[in-house]
Amino acid sequence: MRKLVKYVGVLVSLLFLSGSAWAFNYADHVSVAPNGKGDLLYYKYYLAADNGWETKISVTNTSLTASVVAKVVIRSYKNSTELLDFLIYLSPSDVWTAKLYWNGTATKIYSEDSSCKNQDGEWASAAAPLDYALKTIGVAGVMPFCADDATSIGYIYIEQSAWATGAGEYLTKVDFGKVGVSKADIASEYNYGVANGVAASAFKYYMVGASSWLNSLAGYQVFGNSTLGLYSSAIQAVALKDYKNMAYLTTGSTDRIGTHAYNNLAEVEAAIAKSNFSLPYLEKDDAATVHIIGFPTKYTTNAAMDCKVSTFTYGGPFFNATYGNHVGTDGKVTLAGVVVYDVNENYTTPEPFSPSPTAGLRDEVNIFAVSAVNSDAFDEGWVSYPMSFTFPAGGIPTNEGGQALNYSGIPAFTAVVFFNEADSYAIDGAWDDGTVTLAGTTFPGYQYGATDVTP
C-alpha cells in the first residue's frame, strides 16, 4: 500500500509541476446525449508525465452514411490556454486515435492515423506520424504568460464542424456517404466550401431551418503507464448533442465553445450543470483513489493574457455572475461542508489545507488524491462535495433571443480514478441533476424534448 500511495502521490506531483444565435425553442437545444453520441465531445482530463504516464484518446464516426470534419482542441488545466488545435477527417464508420505523452522535455501528441495530418501537412502514417509538441507555457515569444500553468494535464474537446452524405458539389463523382471514401477527397471538398461558401460544398454546417443534423461522434480515453504496462483505465467522453456549429472551423482561429453555434455558452452550462457531487474512494490494502473535478466553461485566461483573475473575459455566465462570491477573487470555486464518509456511516469534516480541495478549486481541471481530505484514514466510502448555486434575481443570464435562462447547480465534470497494485479503473461519480428555467418554465436536468436526426 505504501508503494502504491507513493506512485499516486508522485504522479499528482509530476502533473502539477510539469457570438452566436441561441436555440429558440424547447426541443432544439444542446443537451447531454444519453446514448453517448453527439456533435461535441468532452474528454474531461488528459494526463502525461515522466516515466510512461500517457493518455490515449479515440473518436468514432458512428454514421455509416456520412463523412464528418471535426476540430480537436487541447487546453491547459489551469487557465484553459489553447495548446493545440487541428482538424480530423472522418469517413463513414471511421475511428481516429492519438495519444498524449511526455518525451522528457515536452508534452506531445502522437498519431499514426490517416484521419489527421502530421506536422508537415502530410496524412499521418506509421512512417510519417503526427508527433508534435504542445505549446510551451511561459516561454518568451511562444506563450509569455501564465508560467504557473502546465501542458502535462488538461482537457480536450472535439467539435463537429460539418458533415456530408452523397455526391459532392465540388467533387461530383465522389460519394461522401460511402465507407472508405478518401480522406484527401474529404479535405478537398471541405476546403472548397471554406474558400467558396457553404453552397459550393457537400459539407454543411448547421443552418437555421435545416431539417436534419448529425449527432454521430462518440469517444473514450484511456489513461495508463506504457513503461510499466500497468494502471490502464478507460472512461467515456461526455457527448453533447444538438450543439449545432454554424461555421466552417479552421486552424486559423481560436474557437471557444459557445461561439458560432446555435447554442451559446449559457446553454452549454445549463446542459452540464449539476449539484452535490458524490465521489467514492478505496484507500485500503493495495488501493488509492484520485478525484477529478473540472470546469470546462471557466476559461480563466483573460483578454489581456496577464494571468490575473479579474473578470472572466471568455468564461460562462456562472463564473462571471459569482466572481467575488461563490468564485473567489483568486479564481477559486469555493467549497463549504465537504464531508468524508466511510462504509459504516462514520464521517469526518476535513480542514481546508493545501492541496486539499476544501481550500477551493482554482483550476479548469482539479485533480487530487483522496488522502488529502481523508484525515481519519478511512478504508472505503465516499466524499460529499455539496456544490450548489442558483442565479439570484437580477443576475439571471439570457440567451441571444433575450429569454431568461436560469439554471441551478455548477457547470462541471467529475471523474474518479481507482488505483491498485497493477491496474486502475475510472468512473464518472454521481451528483444531483440541476434544473433549468427557460422563460418561466422549469425543467429537470435540461433533458427535455431534444431531437436527434441522424442520416
Sine and cosine of phi, psi and omega as CSV:
sin_phi,cos_phi,sin_psi,cos_psi,sin_omega,cos_omega
0.00,0.00,-0.67,0.75,0.01,-1.00
-0.88,0.48,-0.61,0.79,0.01,-1.00
-0.90,0.43,-0.69,0.72,-0.02,-1.00
-0.92,0.40,-0.71,0.70,0.03,-1.00
-0.86,0.51,-0.61,0.79,0.05,-1.00
-0.89,0.46,-0.69,0.72,0.03,-1.00
-0.85,0.53,-0.75,0.66,-0.05,-1.00
-0.91,0.42,-0.68,0.74,0.01,-1.00
-0.90,0.44,-0.66,0.75,0.03,-1.00
-0.91,0.42,-0.65,0.76,0.01,-1.00
-0.87,0.49,-0.76,0.65,0.00,-1.00
-0.88,0.48,-0.66,0.75,0.02,-1.00
-0.90,0.44,-0.68,0.74,0.01,-1.00
-0.88,0.47,-0.66,0.75,-0.07,-1.00
-0.91,0.42,-0.56,0.83,-0.08,-1.00
-1.00,-0.06,-0.21,0.98,0.15,-0.99
-1.00,0.03,-0.81,0.59,0.08,-1.00
-0.78,0.63,0.00,0.00,0.00,0.00
0.00,0.00,1.00,-0.02,-0.28,-0.96
-0.78,-0.63,0.24,-0.97,0.08,-1.00
-1.00,-0.03,0.52,-0.85,-0.04,-1.00
-0.98,-0.20,0.48,-0.88,0.05,-1.00
-0.94,0.33,0.91,-0.41,-0.23,-0.97
-1.00,0.06,0.00,1.00,0.04,-1.00
-0.73,-0.69,0.29,-0.96,-0.13,-0.99
-0.89,0.46,-0.47,0.88,-0.11,-0.99
-1.00,-0.06,0.10,0.99,-0.14,-0.99
-0.72,-0.70,0.94,0.34,-0.06,-1.00
-0.54,-0.84,0.32,-0.95,0.04,-1.00
-0.94,0.35,0.61,-0.80,0.05,-1.00
-0.45,-0.89,0.33,-0.95,0.09,-1.00
-0.94,0.34,0.78,-0.63,-0.08,-1.00
-1.00,0.10,0.92,-0.39,-0.01,-1.00
-0.92,0.40,-0.34,0.94,0.01,-1.00
-1.00,-0.04,0.05,1.00,0.09,-1.00
0.99,0.17,0.13,0.99,-0.01,-1.00
-0.86,-0.51,0.71,-0.70,-0.02,-1.00
-0.34,-0.94,-0.30,-0.95,0.03,-1.00
-0.89,-0.46,0.12,0.99,0.07,-1.00
-0.55,-0.84,0.89,-0.45,-0.03,-1.00
-0.94,-0.34,0.72,-0.69,0.11,-0.99
-0.93,-0.36,0.81,-0.59,0.17,-0.99
-0.98,-0.19,0.94,-0.34,-0.27,-0.96
-0.87,0.50,-0.52,0.85,-0.03,-1.00
-0.37,-0.93,0.48,-0.88,0.30,-0.95
-0.77,-0.64,0.48,-0.87,-0.01,-1.00
-0.72,-0.69,0.75,-0.67,0.06,-1.00
-0.60,-0.80,0.82,-0.57,-0.06,-1.00
-0.49,-0.87,0.16,-0.99,-0.01,-1.00
-0.86,0.50,0.33,-0.94,0.06,-1.00
0.93,0.37,0.48,0.88,0.21,-0.98
0.99,-0.13,0.05,1.00,0.01,-1.00
-0.97,0.25,0.81,-0.59,-0.06,-1.00
-0.48,-0.88,0.23,-0.97,-0.01,-1.00
-0.75,-0.66,0.81,-0.59,0.11,-0.99
-1.00,-0.08,0.65,-0.76,0.11,-0.99
-0.84,-0.54,0.54,-0.84,-0.03,-1.00
-0.63,-0.77,0.63,-0.77,0.11,-0.99
-0.70,-0.71,0.66,-0.75,-0.01,-1.00
-0.87,-0.50,0.72,-0.69,0.22,-0.98
-1.00,0.02,0.98,-0.21,-0.11,-0.99
-0.98,0.19,-0.10,0.99,0.05,-1.00
-0.96,0.26,0.66,-0.75,0.07,-1.00
-0.99,-0.12,-0.02,1.00,-0.10,-0.99
-0.73,-0.68,0.21,0.98,-0.02,-1.00
-0.57,-0.82,0.63,-0.78,0.14,-0.99
-1.00,-0.07,0.48,-0.88,-0.08,-1.00
-0.72,-0.69,0.67,-0.74,0.22,-0.97
-0.93,-0.36,0.77,-0.64,-0.06,-1.00
-0.71,-0.71,0.38,-0.93,0.00,-1.00
-0.94,-0.33,0.78,-0.63,0.07,-1.00
-1.00,-0.10,0.80,-0.60,0.01,-1.00
-0.80,-0.59,0.80,-0.60,0.02,-1.00
-0.93,-0.37,0.80,-0.60,-0.05,-1.00
-0.80,-0.60,0.42,-0.91,-0.08,-1.00
-0.98,0.20,0.31,-0.95,-0.13,-0.99
-0.97,0.25,-0.51,0.86,-0.15,-0.99
-1.00,-0.02,-0.70,0.72,-0.14,-0.99
-0.81,-0.58,0.11,0.99,-0.08,-1.00
0.87,0.50,0.52,0.85,0.11,-0.99
-0.90,0.43,0.75,-0.67,0.03,-1.00
-0.95,0.31,0.83,-0.55,-0.05,-1.00
-0.99,-0.17,-0.47,0.88,0.01,-1.00
-0.15,-0.99,0.55,-0.83,0.19,-0.98
-0.59,-0.81,0.49,-0.87,0.02,-1.00
-0.27,-0.96,0.23,-0.97,-0.03,-1.00
-0.99,-0.16,0.51,-0.86,0.17,-0.99
-0.84,-0.54,0.51,-0.86,-0.13,-0.99
-0.84,-0.54,0.94,-0.34,-0.16,-0.99
-0.92,-0.38,0.89,-0.46,0.13,-0.99
-0.98,0.21,0.19,-0.98,0.04,-1.00
-0.81,0.59,0.74,-0.68,0.02,-1.00
0.95,0.31,0.16,0.99,-0.11,-0.99
-0.97,0.24,0.47,-0.88,0.09,-1.00
-0.81,-0.59,0.72,-0.69,0.12,-0.99
-0.89,-0.45,0.70,-0.71,0.02,-1.00
-0.74,-0.67,0.44,-0.90,0.06,-1.00
-0.38,-0.93,0.16,-0.99,0.11,-0.99
-0.67,-0.74,0.48,-0.88,0.13,-0.99
-0.95,-0.33,0.79,-0.61,-0.07,-1.00
-0.60,-0.80,0.25,-0.97,0.01,-1.00
-0.96,-0.29,0.82,-0.57,-0.07,-1.00
-0.99,-0.15,0.18,0.98,-0.01,-1.00
0.95,-0.30,-0.41,0.91,0.03,-1.00
-0.75,-0.66,-0.33,0.95,-0.07,-1.00
-0.40,-0.91,0.38,-0.93,0.16,-0.99
-0.99,0.12,0.78,-0.63,-0.05,-1.00
-0.82,-0.58,0.42,-0.91,0.14,-0.99
-0.95,-0.30,0.67,-0.74,-0.08,-1.00
-0.74,-0.67,0.75,-0.66,0.07,-1.00
-0.45,-0.89,0.70,-0.71,0.13,-0.99
-0.98,-0.21,0.13,0.99,-0.12,-0.99
-0.99,0.16,0.78,-0.63,-0.05,-1.00
-0.97,0.26,0.07,1.00,0.09,-1.00
-0.99,0.15,-0.04,1.00,0.08,-1.00
-0.71,-0.70,0.21,-0.98,0.06,-1.00
-0.98,-0.20,0.43,-0.90,0.05,-1.00
-1.00,0.05,-0.06,-1.00,-0.09,-1.00
-0.92,0.38,-0.23,0.97,0.04,-1.00
-0.99,-0.16,0.12,0.99,0.02,-1.00
0.99,0.15,0.19,0.98,0.04,-1.00
-0.99,-0.16,0.38,-0.92,0.06,-1.00
-0.92,0.39,0.76,-0.65,-0.08,-1.00
-0.89,0.45,0.53,-0.85,0.03,-1.00
-0.38,-0.93,0.09,-1.00,0.05,-1.00
-0.89,0.45,-0.56,0.83,0.00,-1.00
-0.98,0.18,-0.46,0.89,-0.03,-1.00
-0.67,-0.74,0.95,0.32,-0.10,-1.00
-0.97,0.26,0.33,-0.94,0.29,-0.96
-0.96,0.28,0.89,-0.46,-0.01,-1.00
-0.57,-0.82,1.00,0.04,-0.29,-0.96
-0.71,-0.71,0.69,-0.73,-0.02,-1.00
-0.98,0.19,0.67,-0.74,0.13,-0.99
-0.93,0.38,0.33,-0.94,0.05,-1.00
-0.80,0.60,0.57,-0.82,-0.02,-1.00
-1.00,-0.07,0.83,-0.55,-0.02,-1.00
-0.95,0.30,0.73,-0.68,0.17,-0.99
0.99,0.16,0.15,0.99,0.01,-1.00
-1.00,-0.05,0.83,-0.56,-0.03,-1.00
-0.83,0.55,0.70,-0.71,0.00,-1.00
1.00,0.09,-0.25,0.97,0.03,-1.00
-0.95,-0.32,-0.83,0.56,0.02,-1.00
-0.41,-0.91,0.97,0.26,-0.15,-0.99
-0.98,0.19,0.74,0.67,0.05,-1.00
-0.46,-0.89,0.36,-0.93,0.07,-1.00
0.83,0.56,0.82,0.58,-0.02,-1.00
-0.93,0.37,-0.21,0.98,0.04,-1.00
-1.00,0.09,-0.02,1.00,0.04,-1.00
-0.99,0.12,-0.01,-1.00,0.00,-1.00
-0.42,-0.91,0.34,-0.94,0.06,-1.00
-0.99,-0.17,-0.15,0.99,-0.12,-0.99
-0.98,0.22,-0.22,0.98,0.07,-1.00
-0.61,-0.79,0.59,-0.81,-0.01,-1.00
0.00,-1.00,-0.39,-0.92,0.05,-1.00
-0.60,-0.80,0.24,-0.97,-0.11,-0.99
-0.70,-0.71,0.61,-0.79,0.24,-0.97
-0.74,-0.68,0.50,-0.87,0.02,-1.00
-0.84,-0.54,0.88,-0.48,-0.11,-0.99
-0.93,-0.37,0.83,-0.56,0.07,-1.00
-0.91,0.41,0.78,-0.62,0.03,-1.00
-1.00,-0.05,-0.80,0.59,-0.05,-1.00
-0.36,-0.93,0.30,-0.95,0.00,-1.00
-0.63,-0.78,0.36,-0.93,-0.04,-1.00
-0.57,-0.82,0.57,-0.82,0.11,-0.99
-0.63,-0.78,0.57,-0.82,-0.02,-1.00
0.99,0.12,-0.27,-0.96,-0.10,-1.00
-0.94,0.33,0.51,-0.86,0.02,-1.00
-0.97,0.25,0.35,-0.94,0.13,-0.99
-1.00,0.08,-0.57,0.82,0.03,-1.00
-1.00,-0.03,-0.81,0.58,0.07,-1.00
-0.99,-0.10,0.99,0.11,-0.20,-0.98
-0.93,0.36,-0.31,0.95,-0.02,-1.00
-0.99,-0.11,0.05,1.00,-0.01,-1.00
-0.99,-0.17,0.74,-0.67,0.05,-1.00
-0.99,-0.16,0.95,-0.31,-0.04,-1.00
-0.99,0.15,0.00,1.00,0.12,-0.99
-0.99,-0.14,0.15,0.99,-0.06,-1.00
-0.99,-0.14,0.76,-0.65,0.08,-1.00
-0.86,0.52,0.76,-0.65,0.03,-1.00
1.00,-0.03,0.12,0.99,0.04,-1.00
-0.84,0.54,0.59,-0.81,-0.09,-1.00
-0.88,0.48,0.70,-0.71,0.07,-1.00
-0.91,0.41,-0.56,0.83,0.04,-1.00
-0.90,0.43,-0.61,0.79,0.05,-1.00
-0.93,0.38,-0.64,0.77,0.06,-1.00
-0.86,0.51,-0.74,0.67,-0.01,-1.00
-0.89,0.45,-0.66,0.75,-0.02,-1.00
-0.90,0.44,-0.72,0.70,0.00,-1.00
-0.91,0.42,-0.66,0.75,0.01,-1.00
-0.91,0.42,-0.74,0.67,-0.03,-1.00
-0.90,0.43,-0.52,0.85,0.06,-1.00
-0.91,0.42,-0.61,0.79,0.08,-1.00
-0.92,0.40,-0.65,0.76,0.04,-1.00
-0.86,0.52,-0.67,0.74,-0.07,-1.00
-0.98,0.18,-0.50,0.86,-0.18,-0.98
-0.85,-0.53,-0.01,1.00,0.04,-1.00
0.97,-0.22,0.39,-0.92,-0.15,-0.99
-0.91,0.42,-0.46,0.89,0.01,-1.00
-0.93,0.37,-0.33,0.94,-0.06,-1.00
-1.00,0.01,-0.02,1.00,-0.09,-1.00
-0.73,-0.68,0.50,-0.87,0.11,-0.99
-0.95,0.31,-0.33,0.94,0.00,-1.00
-0.99,0.15,0.87,-0.49,-0.09,-1.00
-0.89,-0.45,0.74,-0.67,0.27,-0.96
-1.00,0.03,0.03,-1.00,-0.07,-1.00
-0.97,0.26,0.70,-0.71,0.09,-1.00
-0.82,-0.57,0.70,-0.72,-0.05,-1.00
-0.81,0.59,0.76,-0.65,-0.01,-1.00
1.00,-0.08,-0.11,0.99,0.01,-1.00
-0.88,0.47,0.63,-0.77,-0.08,-1.00
-1.00,0.09,-0.22,0.98,-0.02,-1.00
-0.61,-0.79,0.39,-0.92,0.06,-1.00
-0.50,-0.87,0.42,-0.91,-0.10,-1.00
-0.95,-0.32,0.82,-0.58,0.13,-0.99
-0.85,-0.53,0.99,0.14,-0.15,-0.99
-0.83,-0.55,0.03,1.00,-0.05,-1.00
-1.00,0.03,0.72,-0.69,0.08,-1.00
-0.69,-0.72,0.48,-0.87,-0.05,-1.00
-0.39,-0.92,0.19,-0.98,0.09,-1.00
-0.44,-0.90,0.19,-0.98,0.06,-1.00
-0.71,-0.71,0.47,-0.89,0.03,-1.00
-0.78,-0.63,0.83,-0.56,0.06,-1.00
-0.96,-0.30,0.67,-0.74,0.01,-1.00
-0.11,-0.99,-0.09,-1.00,0.00,-1.00
-0.89,-0.47,0.95,-0.32,-0.07,-1.00
-0.96,0.29,-0.43,0.90,-0.01,-1.00
-0.95,0.30,-0.73,0.69,-0.01,-1.00
-0.99,0.12,-0.36,0.93,-0.11,-0.99
0.94,0.35,0.47,0.88,-0.10,-1.00
-0.77,-0.63,0.14,-0.99,0.18,-0.98
0.91,0.42,0.46,0.89,-0.01,-1.00
-0.97,0.23,0.76,-0.65,0.04,-1.00
-0.58,-0.81,0.61,-0.79,-0.03,-1.00
-0.89,-0.46,0.50,-0.86,0.10,-0.99
-0.54,-0.84,0.60,-0.80,-0.05,-1.00
-0.96,0.29,0.60,-0.80,0.13,-0.99
-0.93,0.38,0.53,-0.85,0.09,-1.00
-0.98,0.20,0.86,-0.52,-0.01,-1.00
-0.98,-0.20,0.84,-0.55,0.16,-0.99
-0.97,-0.24,0.68,-0.73,0.00,-1.00
-0.91,-0.42,0.38,-0.92,0.02,-1.00
0.88,0.48,0.52,0.85,0.15,-0.99
-0.93,0.36,-0.65,0.76,0.20,-0.98
0.90,0.43,0.97,0.25,0.11,-0.99
-0.87,0.48,0.62,-0.78,-0.09,-1.00
-0.84,-0.54,0.48,0.88,0.04,-1.00
-0.36,-0.93,0.42,-0.91,0.13,-0.99
-0.94,0.35,0.81,-0.59,0.04,-1.00
-1.00,0.02,0.66,-0.75,0.02,-1.00
-0.73,-0.69,0.04,-1.00,0.04,-1.00
-1.00,-0.02,0.08,1.00,-0.05,-1.00
-1.00,0.00,0.06,1.00,-0.02,-1.00
-0.56,-0.83,0.38,-0.92,0.09,-1.00
-1.00,0.04,0.90,-0.43,-0.06,-1.00
-0.96,-0.27,0.98,-0.20,0.07,-1.00
-1.00,0.07,0.53,-0.85,0.05,-1.00
-0.89,0.46,0.66,-0.75,-0.01,-1.00
0.98,-0.21,-0.05,1.00,0.08,-1.00
-0.94,-0.34,0.39,-0.92,0.04,-1.00
0.68,0.74,0.67,0.74,0.05,-1.00
-0.65,-0.76,0.21,-0.98,-0.02,-1.00
-0.98,0.20,-0.05,1.00,0.05,-1.00
-0.75,-0.66,0.75,-0.66,-0.02,-1.00
-1.00,0.02,-0.08,-1.00,-0.11,-0.99
-0.93,0.38,-0.53,0.85,0.07,-1.00
-0.88,0.47,-0.62,0.79,0.04,-1.00
-0.90,0.45,-0.68,0.73,0.01,-1.00
-0.91,0.42,-0.69,0.72,0.05,-1.00
-0.86,0.51,-0.69,0.73,0.00,-1.00
-0.88,0.47,-0.60,0.80,-0.04,-1.00
-0.93,0.37,-0.53,0.85,-0.09,-1.00
-0.96,-0.29,0.04,1.00,-0.05,-1.00
-0.91,0.42,0.64,-0.77,0.00,-1.00
-0.43,-0.90,0.30,-0.95,-0.06,-1.00
-0.76,-0.65,0.34,-0.94,0.22,-0.97
0.79,0.61,0.95,0.33,-0.02,-1.00
-0.94,0.34,0.67,-0.74,0.04,-1.00
-0.83,-0.56,0.97,-0.25,-0.11,-0.99
-0.88,-0.47,0.84,-0.55,-0.05,-1.00
-0.98,0.19,0.20,-0.98,0.06,-1.00
-0.48,-0.88,0.41,-0.91,0.18,-0.98
-0.75,-0.66,0.82,-0.58,-0.07,-1.00
-0.73,-0.69,0.29,0.96,-0.07,-1.00
-0.96,-0.27,0.33,-0.94,0.05,-1.00
0.77,0.64,-0.93,-0.36,-0.10,-1.00
-0.97,-0.24,0.48,0.87,-0.10,-1.00
-0.88,-0.47,0.52,-0.86,0.14,-0.99
-0.48,-0.88,0.40,-0.92,-0.14,-0.99
-0.70,-0.71,0.62,-0.78,0.10,-1.00
-0.89,-0.46,0.70,-0.71,0.10,-0.99
-0.96,-0.28,0.62,-0.79,0.01,-1.00
-0.78,-0.63,0.79,-0.62,0.08,-1.00
-0.77,-0.63,0.84,-0.54,-0.07,-1.00
-0.83,-0.55,0.48,-0.87,0.00,-1.00
-0.84,-0.55,1.00,0.07,-0.15,-0.99
-0.96,0.27,-0.10,0.99,0.03,-1.00
-0.94,-0.35,0.20,0.98,-0.07,-1.00
-0.97,0.25,-0.70,0.71,0.05,-1.00
0.72,0.69,0.90,0.44,-0.10,-1.00
-0.88,0.47,-0.61,0.79,-0.04,-1.00
-0.80,0.60,0.83,-0.56,-0.06,-1.00
-0.99,-0.10,0.06,-1.00,-0.09,-1.00
-0.89,0.46,-0.55,0.83,0.00,-1.00
-0.97,0.23,-0.28,0.96,-0.02,-1.00
0.81,0.59,0.67,0.74,-0.03,-1.00
-0.96,-0.29,0.19,0.98,0.08,-1.00
0.94,0.34,0.16,0.99,0.04,-1.00
-1.00,-0.07,0.68,-0.74,0.06,-1.00
-1.00,-0.02,0.98,-0.22,0.08,-1.00
-0.91,-0.42,-0.99,-0.11,0.22,-0.98
-0.99,-0.15,0.41,-0.91,0.02,-1.00
-1.00,0.04,1.00,-0.05,-0.12,-0.99
-0.80,0.60,-0.67,0.75,-0.07,-1.00
-0.93,-0.37,-0.01,1.00,-0.12,-0.99
-0.95,0.32,0.31,-0.95,0.02,-1.00
-0.95,0.32,0.23,-0.97,-0.05,-1.00
-0.83,0.56,-0.57,0.82,0.00,-1.00
-0.85,0.53,-0.71,0.70,-0.12,-0.99
-0.96,0.27,-0.61,0.79,0.06,-1.00
-0.95,0.30,-0.60,0.80,-0.02,-1.00
-0.94,0.35,-0.42,0.91,-0.08,-1.00
-0.95,-0.31,0.10,1.00,-0.01,-1.00
-0.86,0.50,0.76,-0.65,-0.04,-1.00
0.99,0.14,0.00,1.00,-0.02,-1.00
-0.78,-0.62,-0.99,-0.12,0.04,-1.00
-0.93,0.38,-0.52,0.86,0.14,-0.99
-0.96,-0.27,0.87,-0.49,-0.07,-1.00
-0.94,0.35,0.26,-0.97,0.02,-1.00
-0.92,0.39,-0.17,0.99,0.11,-0.99
-1.00,-0.05,0.09,1.00,0.03,-1.00
1.00,0.03,-0.04,1.00,-0.04,-1.00
-0.99,0.16,0.71,-0.71,0.18,-0.98
-0.99,0.17,0.89,-0.45,-0.14,-0.99
-0.97,0.24,0.53,-0.85,0.06,-1.00
-0.85,-0.53,0.64,-0.77,0.07,-1.00
-0.62,-0.78,0.72,-0.69,0.07,-1.00
1.00,0.09,0.41,0.91,0.07,-1.00
-0.90,0.43,0.74,-0.68,-0.03,-1.00
-0.74,-0.67,0.72,-0.69,0.06,-1.00
-0.97,-0.23,0.85,-0.53,0.01,-1.00
-0.94,-0.34,0.56,-0.83,0.17,-0.98
-0.98,-0.20,-0.14,-0.99,-0.08,-1.00
-0.98,0.20,-0.12,0.99,-0.01,-1.00
-0.93,-0.37,0.40,0.91,0.03,-1.00
0.93,0.38,0.15,0.99,0.18,-0.98
-0.96,0.29,0.46,-0.89,-0.02,-1.00
-0.48,-0.88,0.31,-0.95,0.08,-1.00
-0.61,-0.79,0.52,-0.85,0.05,-1.00
-0.96,-0.29,0.95,-0.32,-0.09,-1.00
-0.94,0.34,0.52,-0.86,0.11,-0.99
-0.98,0.18,0.50,-0.86,0.01,-1.00
-0.97,0.24,1.00,-0.07,0.04,-1.00
-0.79,-0.61,0.53,-0.85,-0.03,-1.00
-0.98,0.21,0.66,-0.75,0.09,1.00
-1.00,-0.06,0.50,0.87,0.01,-1.00
-0.87,0.49,0.63,-0.78,0.04,-1.00
-0.91,0.41,-0.26,0.96,0.02,-1.00
-0.94,0.35,-0.19,0.98,0.11,-0.99
-0.98,0.18,-0.11,0.99,-0.02,-1.00
0.92,-0.39,0.50,-0.87,-0.03,-1.00
-0.97,-0.25,0.97,-0.23,-0.11,-0.99
-0.99,0.11,-0.50,0.86,-0.28,-0.96
-0.99,-0.14,0.21,-0.98,0.12,-0.99
-0.94,0.34,-0.57,0.82,0.12,-0.99
-0.82,-0.57,0.92,-0.40,-0.02,-1.00
-0.95,-0.30,0.87,-0.50,-0.01,-1.00
-0.82,-0.58,0.74,-0.67,-0.04,-1.00
-0.45,-0.89,0.53,-0.85,0.07,-1.00
-0.96,0.27,0.65,-0.76,0.01,-1.00
-0.87,0.49,-0.45,0.90,0.03,-1.00
-0.85,0.52,-0.34,0.94,0.02,-1.00
-0.94,0.34,-0.38,0.93,0.01,-1.00
-0.90,-0.43,-0.26,0.97,-0.08,-1.00
-1.00,0.05,0.93,0.38,-0.12,-0.99
-0.92,0.39,-0.39,0.92,0.04,-1.00
-1.00,-0.03,0.06,1.00,0.08,-1.00
0.84,0.55,0.69,0.73,0.11,-0.99
-0.88,0.47,0.54,-0.84,-0.03,-1.00
-0.98,0.20,-0.61,0.80,-0.13,-0.99
-0.39,-0.92,0.53,-0.85,0.03,-1.00
0.31,-0.95,-0.61,-0.79,0.00,-1.00
-0.48,-0.88,0.36,-0.93,0.00,-1.00
-0.91,-0.41,0.75,-0.66,0.05,-1.00
-0.99,-0.12,0.87,-0.49,0.10,-0.99
-0.94,-0.35,1.00,-0.06,-0.14,-0.99
-0.98,0.19,0.93,0.36,-0.02,-1.00
-1.00,-0.04,0.81,-0.59,-0.01,-1.00
-0.41,-0.91,0.44,-0.90,0.00,-1.00
-0.27,-0.96,0.59,-0.81,0.16,-0.99
-0.70,-0.71,0.72,-0.69,-0.01,-1.00
-0.88,0.47,0.72,-0.70,0.02,-1.00
-0.97,0.24,0.33,-0.94,0.08,-1.00
-0.85,0.52,0.69,-0.73,-0.05,-1.00
1.00,-0.01,-0.23,0.97,0.01,-1.00
-0.87,-0.50,0.25,0.97,-0.06,-1.00
-0.97,0.25,0.77,-0.64,0.02,-1.00
-0.94,0.34,0.31,-0.95,0.05,-1.00
-0.81,-0.58,0.40,-0.92,0.11,-0.99
-0.99,0.12,0.02,-1.00,-0.06,-1.00
-0.93,0.38,-0.29,0.96,0.06,-1.00
-1.00,0.03,0.03,1.00,0.04,-1.00
1.00,0.05,0.09,1.00,0.02,-1.00
-0.99,0.13,0.65,-0.76,0.04,-1.00
-0.93,0.37,0.76,-0.65,-0.02,-1.00
-0.80,-0.60,0.99,-0.14,-0.02,-1.00
-0.96,-0.28,0.63,-0.78,0.03,-1.00
-0.56,-0.83,0.56,-0.83,0.03,-1.00
-0.99,-0.12,0.32,-0.95,0.00,-1.00
1.00,-0.05,-0.13,-0.99,-0.07,-1.00
-0.81,-0.58,0.73,-0.68,0.01,-1.00
-0.96,0.30,0.98,-0.19,-0.13,-0.99
-0.48,-0.88,0.36,-0.93,0.17,-0.98
-0.89,-0.47,0.54,-0.84,0.04,-1.00
-0.80,-0.60,0.42,-0.91,0.11,-0.99
-0.43,-0.90,0.45,-0.89,0.05,-1.00
-0.78,-0.63,0.79,-0.61,0.05,-1.00
-0.89,-0.46,0.88,-0.47,0.04,-1.00
-0.99,-0.11,0.72,-0.70,0.07,-1.00
-0.91,-0.42,0.63,-0.77,0.25,-0.97
-0.80,-0.60,-0.24,-0.97,-0.13,-0.99
-0.91,0.42,-0.43,0.90,-0.12,-0.99
-0.79,-0.62,-0.11,0.99,-0.11,-0.99
-0.38,-0.92,-0.01,-1.00,0.10,-0.99
-0.51,-0.86,0.29,-0.96,0.12,-0.99
-0.52,-0.85,0.42,-0.91,-0.14,-0.99
-0.80,-0.60,0.55,-0.83,0.09,-1.00
-0.66,-0.75,0.15,-0.99,-0.03,-1.00
-0.99,0.14,-0.46,0.89,-0.18,-0.98
1.00,0.04,-0.20,-0.98,-0.04,-1.00
-0.68,-0.73,0.28,-0.96,-0.05,-1.00
-0.25,-0.97,0.14,-0.99,0.16,-0.99
-1.00,-0.06,0.71,-0.71,0.07,-1.00
-0.91,0.41,0.59,-0.81,0.13,-0.99
-0.99,0.16,0.07,-1.00,0.12,-0.99
-0.86,-0.50,0.42,-0.91,0.00,-1.00
-0.79,-0.61,0.76,-0.65,0.05,-1.00
-0.90,-0.44,0.90,-0.44,-0.02,-1.00
-0.88,-0.47,0.87,-0.48,0.02,-1.00
0.80,0.60,0.62,0.79,0.08,-1.00
1.00,0.00,-0.10,1.00,0.01,-1.00
-0.95,-0.30,0.78,-0.63,-0.08,-1.00
-0.98,-0.19,0.70,-0.71,0.01,-1.00
-0.79,-0.62,0.56,-0.83,0.05,-1.00
-0.99,0.13,0.77,-0.64,0.16,-0.99
0.92,0.39,0.02,1.00,0.04,-1.00
0.84,0.54,0.53,0.85,-0.03,-1.00
-0.93,-0.36,0.63,0.77,-0.07,-1.00
-0.99,-0.17,0.73,-0.69,0.28,-0.96
0.86,0.51,0.31,0.95,0.00,-1.00
-0.95,0.31,0.57,-0.82,-0.01,-1.00
-0.97,-0.25,0.40,-0.92,0.01,-1.00
-0.60,-0.80,0.99,-0.16,0.02,-1.00
-0.97,-0.26,0.94,-0.34,-0.08,-1.00
-0.86,-0.50,0.87,-0.49,0.04,-1.00
-0.88,0.48,0.00,0.00,0.00,0.00
